[in-house]
Amino acid sequence: MMQWPFERKPLLVFWETTKACDLVCKHCRAEAITDPLPDELSTEEAERLIDDVASFGKPSPILIFTGGDPLKRKDLWHLLEYASSQGIRLAIAPSVTPLLTRETVDKLARVGVSGVSLSLDSPFESVHDAIRGVPGTWRRTLEALKWFKDSGFRVQVNTVVMRDTVEGLPDMAKLLLDLDVRVWEVFYIVPVGRAGFEADLKPWEWEDVTHFLYDVSKYGIKVRTTEGPMFRRVSIARSLSEKLGRPQLFTKGLGRLYERLTARLKQLLGEPTGPAMAHTTGTRDGRGVVFINYKGDVYPSGFLPLPAGNVRVKSLREIYLESPLFKALRSDERLEGRCGRCEFRRICGGSRAKAFAYHGRVTAEDPSCPYEPGSYARIMAEEGLDPGLLKQALGGS
């Protein structure tokens, strides 16, 4: 894949088409409601937003229609066709409700949508349905995944990791393989919207989860993370240790959560089947990622509630390129604490949404990450290995 020019255009544009949704998810970022609000972007305003996305040039950012539930928006089909006619790459994140039918899937394919993400938070039906607030959602999601697979979509499953779901991650990996879903987007929960601080994990638990996800990526599943950029640090370090023939070099000292998760994974799936498929593109909030809410406010992500402008007033292009907030988020030099000192700050940079949620500053260090900058280099030196190899693995940065 080409090196994306994050300074000039976003890679991912998420548009909250509506706040309306018939689910009542207990961790909902959008705090969705049943009916659309009167101040949603009009059809004409939405067309201008789509024009803004096209103005970034080819290849275009990927425009993801999300919500709420985008299927609750009455002009959805017109807007999808309008965006497709401009050559914009399109994806959708629908809610799994009775609105999502086999006929809906076929229509999405006809209007040019090629990618879809569906939320599946647990391999256990009772857990997932309790989180989503509507009985039967788990079973309908499995059915919908099959429809999208059969229709040729790029299919991705989104899973929120939080206190309620973390122990089910190994069984979730097996379920994905059983469903032949090979892309897993793992969301590190952020205390925003309906999600409370009590749902979050401790930093050492996130470290255990992150190393576990790297292990999962050796079973033929491409793993990506949202608000968990530390996954890139772990992936780079673990890959290097394996090339050096020292696969346990950076896993010493991991906790009991990691032990439980990996033991269950091997019980279910046996030993790893191939090389790691860990996704390490260096996006983060405001750097390659932009989120527009239902009334046009522009944010660095859906989990960072700091508006940088509104598309009713300025173009998305102007906001992304010129807003002081976005400029600050794209600058590694402004990061504070351990994130500012970290040798992985360019490829990782920490979750800016979590930094804001816990510290009230977007440039603060990521409270989920326990890594002490320089630790990997010290471990390598103590083991008689050249620490310069780590710098090479980071591209000399």
C-alpha positions in Angstrom: 0.0 0.0 0.0 1.2 3.5 -0.8 2.4 5.8 2.0 -0.7 7.9 2.7 -0.1 11.7 2.7 -1.8 12.3 6.1 -0.6 15.9 6.1 -2.7 16.6 3.0 -5.8 14.5 3.3 -7.5 12.0 5.6 -7.6 8.3 4.9 -10.8 7.7 6.8 -13.8 10.1 6.8 -16.5 8.9 9.2 -19.9 10.7 8.7 -22.5 10.2 11.4 -25.4 10.5 9.0 -28.0 10.5 11.8 -28.2 9.9 15.6 -31.3 7.8 15.1 -31.0 4.1 15.9 -33.3 1.3 17.1 -30.6 -0.3 19.3 -29.8 1.0 22.8 -26.2 0.0 23.2 -24.9 0.6 26.7 -21.5 1.9 25.5 -22.9 4.0 22.6 -20.5 6.8 21.6 -23.3 8.6 19.8 -25.9 8.3 22.6 -28.3 7.4 19.8 -32.0 8.1 20.0 -35.0 6.5 18.2 -35.9 9.4 15.8 -33.8 11.7 13.7 -33.1 15.2 15.0 -34.3 18.2 13.0 -30.9 19.8 12.7 -29.3 16.9 10.7 -27.5 17.9 7.6 -30.0 18.4 4.7 -29.6 16.5 1.5 -28.0 19.5 -0.2 -25.6 20.0 2.7 -24.7 16.3 2.7 -24.0 16.6 -1.1 -21.6 19.5 -0.3 -19.9 17.3 2.3 -19.5 14.6 -0.3 -18.1 17.2 -2.7 -15.6 18.1 0.0 -14.4 14.5 0.3 -14.0 14.3 -3.5 -12.0 17.5 -3.5 -9.1 15.8 -1.7 -8.4 14.1 -5.1 -7.6 10.5 -6.1 -7.2 8.2 -4.5 -10.0 9.5 -2.4 -10.4 9.1 1.4 -12.7 6.2 2.3 -16.1 7.7 3.2 -17.8 5.6 5.9 -21.5 6.2 6.4 -22.2 5.6 10.1 -24.5 6.7 12.8 -26.7 6.0 14.8 -27.9 3.8 12.0 -27.4 5.1 8.5 -30.4 3.0 7.4 -32.6 5.4 9.3 -31.7 8.2 7.0 -34.4 8.7 4.3 -32.1 10.1 1.6 -29.4 7.4 2.2 -29.7 5.8 -1.2 -29.5 9.0 -3.1 -26.4 10.1 -1.1 -24.7 6.8 -1.6 -25.3 7.0 -5.4 -24.1 10.6 -5.4 -20.9 9.7 -3.7 -20.3 6.6 -5.8 -20.8 8.7 -9.0 -17.8 10.8 -7.9 -15.5 7.8 -7.6 -15.4 7.9 -3.8 -14.6 4.7 -2.0 -17.6 3.9 0.2 -18.2 1.8 3.3 -21.1 1.6 5.7 -21.5 0.7 9.3 -25.2 -0.2 9.7 -26.9 -1.3 12.9 -28.3 -4.8 12.9 -32.0 -4.2 13.2 -35.0 -5.4 11.1 -34.1 -2.6 8.6 -31.0 -4.6 7.6 -32.4 -7.3 5.3 -31.0 -9.4 2.5 -32.6 -7.0 0.0 -30.9 -4.1 1.7 -27.5 -5.8 1.3 -28.1 -6.3 -2.4 -29.2 -2.7 -2.8 -26.0 -1.5 -1.0 -23.9 -3.5 -3.5 -25.8 -2.0 -6.5 -25.2 1.6 -5.4 -21.4 1.1 -5.1 -20.8 0.4 -1.4 -17.9 -2.1 -1.2 -17.0 -2.3 2.5 -19.1 -3.0 5.6 -18.4 -3.2 9.3 -20.8 -4.9 11.7 -20.4 -4.8 15.5 -20.1 -8.1 17.3 -18.9 -7.5 20.8 -18.9 -11.1 22.2 -19.0 -14.7 21.0 -21.6 -15.3 23.6 -25.1 -14.4 22.6 -26.3 -13.3 26.0 -23.4 -10.9 26.5 -23.7 -9.3 23.1 -27.5 -8.8 23.3 -27.2 -7.4 26.8 -24.7 -4.8 25.5 -26.8 -4.0 22.4 -30.0 -3.8 24.4 -32.2 -5.8 22.0 -32.6 -9.6 22.2 -31.9 -11.5 19.0 -29.2 -9.0 17.8 -26.4 -11.5 18.0 -28.2 -14.1 15.8 -29.2 -11.4 13.3 -25.6 -10.2 13.1 -24.3 -13.6 12.2 -27.0 -13.9 9.5 -26.1 -10.4 8.1 -22.4 -11.2 8.0 -23.2 -14.2 5.8 -25.3 -12.0 3.5 -22.5 -9.5 3.1 -19.9 -12.2 2.5 -22.1 -13.8 -0.1 -22.6 -10.5 -1.9 -18.8 -9.9 -2.2 -18.4 -7.1 0.3 -15.1 -6.4 2.2 -16.4 -7.5 5.6 -15.0 -6.3 8.9 -16.2 -7.1 12.4 -15.9 -4.4 15.1 -15.5 -5.5 18.7 -15.4 -3.2 21.7 -13.0 -4.4 24.4 -14.2 -3.5 27.9 -14.7 -5.1 31.2 -17.7 -7.1 30.0 -16.1 -8.5 26.8 -12.4 -9.0 27.5 -12.5 -12.6 28.6 -14.4 -13.6 25.5 -11.7 -12.4 23.1 -10.2 -15.9 22.3 -13.7 -17.4 21.6 -14.4 -14.3 19.5 -11.3 -15.0 17.3 -12.5 -18.6 16.8 -16.0 -17.3 15.9 -14.5 -15.0 13.3 -12.6 -17.9 11.7 -15.8 -20.0 11.7 -17.6 -17.2 9.9 -14.7 -16.7 7.5 -14.3 -13.1 8.6 -10.7 -12.2 8.3 -10.6 -8.5 9.3 -11.1 -7.6 13.0 -11.3 -4.0 14.2 -10.8 -4.0 17.9 -12.0 -0.9 19.7 -10.2 0.0 23.0 -13.1 1.5 24.9 -13.0 5.3 25.6 -15.1 6.8 28.4 -17.4 8.9 26.2 -21.1 8.9 25.4 -22.8 6.2 27.4 -19.5 4.4 28.2 -18.3 5.0 31.8 -14.9 4.9 33.3 -15.8 1.7 35.1 -15.9 -0.2 31.8 -12.2 0.6 31.0 -9.3 -1.8 31.7 -6.1 -1.0 33.6 -3.0 -0.1 31.7 -1.3 -3.5 32.4 -4.5 -5.2 31.2 -4.4 -3.3 28.0 -0.8 -4.4 27.5 -1.9 -8.0 28.0 -4.7 -7.6 25.5 -2.5 -5.9 22.9 0.1 -8.7 23.0 -2.7 -11.2 22.8 -4.1 -9.5 19.7 -0.7 -9.8 18.0 -0.9 -13.5 18.7 -4.4 -13.6 17.2 -3.1 -12.1 14.0 -1.0 -15.2 13.3 -4.2 -17.2 12.7 -5.1 -15.7 9.4 -7.0 -12.7 10.9 -5.9 -9.1 10.0 -6.1 -7.2 13.3 -6.6 -3.5 13.5 -7.3 -1.3 16.5 -9.3 1.9 17.1 -8.0 4.1 20.0 -5.4 1.4 20.7 -2.4 2.6 18.6 -0.1 0.9 21.1 -0.8 -2.2 19.1 1.6 -0.8 16.5 4.4 -0.6 19.1 3.8 -4.2 20.2 3.6 -5.4 16.6 6.8 -3.8 15.6 8.7 -5.1 18.7 7.3 -8.6 18.5 8.0 -8.9 14.8 11.6 -7.8 15.4 12.0 -10.3 18.3 10.8 -13.1 16.1 13.2 -12.2 13.3 16.0 -12.3 15.9 14.9 -15.8 17.0 14.0 -14.5 20.4 10.1 -14.5 20.3 9.7 -14.2 24.1 12.1 -11.2 24.3 9.3 -8.6 24.9 6.6 -10.8 26.5 8.4 -11.4 29.8 6.5 -9.9 32.6 3.1 -9.9 31.0 0.2 -10.6 33.3 -2.3 -13.3 34.1 -4.8 -11.9 31.7 -2.4 -12.5 28.8 -1.8 -16.0 30.1 -5.5 -16.8 30.3 -6.3 -15.4 26.9 -3.4 -17.1 25.1 -4.0 -20.4 26.8 -7.7 -20.3 25.7 -6.7 -19.3 22.2 -4.4 -22.3 21.8 -7.0 -24.5 23.3 -9.5 -23.4 20.7 -7.2 -23.0 17.6 -4.0 -24.9 18.4 -0.6 -23.3 17.5 -0.4 -20.3 15.2 -0.8 -21.1 11.5 1.2 -18.3 9.8 2.9 -15.0 10.0 1.4 -12.0 11.9 -1.2 -10.0 10.1 -1.0 -6.9 12.3 -2.1 -3.6 10.7 0.4 -0.8 11.5 -0.6 2.2 9.4 0.1 5.3 11.4 -3.3 6.9 11.6 -4.6 8.4 14.8 -7.2 11.0 15.8 -6.8 14.0 13.6 -4.0 12.3 11.6 -5.6 10.5 8.8 -8.9 10.3 10.6 -11.8 12.8 10.7 -15.3 12.5 12.0 -18.4 14.6 11.0 -21.4 14.5 13.3 -25.1 14.6 12.3 -25.2 18.4 12.2 -21.9 19.0 10.5 -19.5 19.5 13.4 -16.0 18.2 12.6 -14.0 16.2 15.1 -10.6 14.4 15.1 -12.5 11.2 15.7 -15.9 10.1 17.0 -14.4 9.5 20.5 -12.7 12.9 20.9 -15.5 15.5 21.6 -13.6 18.6 20.6 -15.0 20.3 17.5 -12.6 22.0 15.0 -15.3 23.6 12.8 -18.5 22.9 11.0 -19.0 22.0 7.3 -22.0 24.4 7.1 -19.4 27.2 7.7 -16.1 25.9 6.2 -15.2 23.1 3.9 -14.0 19.8 5.3 -10.8 20.3 3.4 -10.1 23.7 5.1 -10.9 22.3 8.5 -8.7 19.3 8.2 -5.7 21.2 6.7 -5.9 24.5 8.6 -7.6 24.0 12.0 -5.2 24.5 14.9 -6.6 21.4 16.6 -5.9 19.1 13.7 -2.5 20.7 13.2 -1.6 20.0 16.8 -2.8 16.4 16.6 -0.6 15.8 13.6 2.5 17.1 15.3 4.5 14.6 17.3 6.5 17.4 18.9 3.5 18.6 21.0 2.9 15.2 22.7 3.4 15.3 26.5 4.7 12.9 29.1 5.8 9.4 28.0 4.1 9.8 24.6 6.3 12.8 23.9 9.5 10.9 24.8 8.6 7.6 23.2 10.5 6.2 20.3 7.3 4.9 18.9 5.5 8.3 18.9 5.4 8.7 15.1 3.8 5.3 14.4 1.8 5.2 17.6 1.3 8.6 19.3 -1.1 7.2 21.9 -4.9 7.5 21.9 -5.6 11.2 21.9 -9.3 10.5 22.8 -8.3 8.6 25.9 -5.7 11.3 26.8 -8.5 13.9 26.7 -11.0 11.7 28.5 -8.7 11.2 31.5 -6.5 14.4 31.5 -8.6 17.0 29.7 -5.8 17.6 27.2 -5.5 16.1 23.7 -1.7 16.2 23.9 -1.4 14.4 27.3 0.1 10.9 27.5 -2.1 7.9 26.8 -3.4 6.6 30.2 -3.9 3.1 28.7 -0.3 2.5 27.8 2.2 1.4 30.5 5.2 1.4 28.2 8.3 3.3 29.5 10.2 4.9 26.6 13.5 3.1 25.9 12.5 -0.1 27.6 12.8 -2.3 24.6 16.2 -0.9 23.7 17.4 -1.6 27.3 16.0 -5.2 27.2 17.9 -5.8 23.9 21.2 -4.4 25.3 20.8 -6.6 28.4 20.3 -9.6 26.2 23.4 -8.8 24.1 21.4 -7.6 21.1 22.1 -4.4 19.1 19.4 -1.8 20.2 20.0 -0.1 16.8 18.0 -2.9 15.2 14.9 -1.4 16.9 15.6 2.0 15.3 15.9 0.2 11.9 12.6 -1.5 12.4 11.1 1.9 13.0 12.4 3.1 9.7 15.3 5.0 11.3 12.9 7.5 12.9 
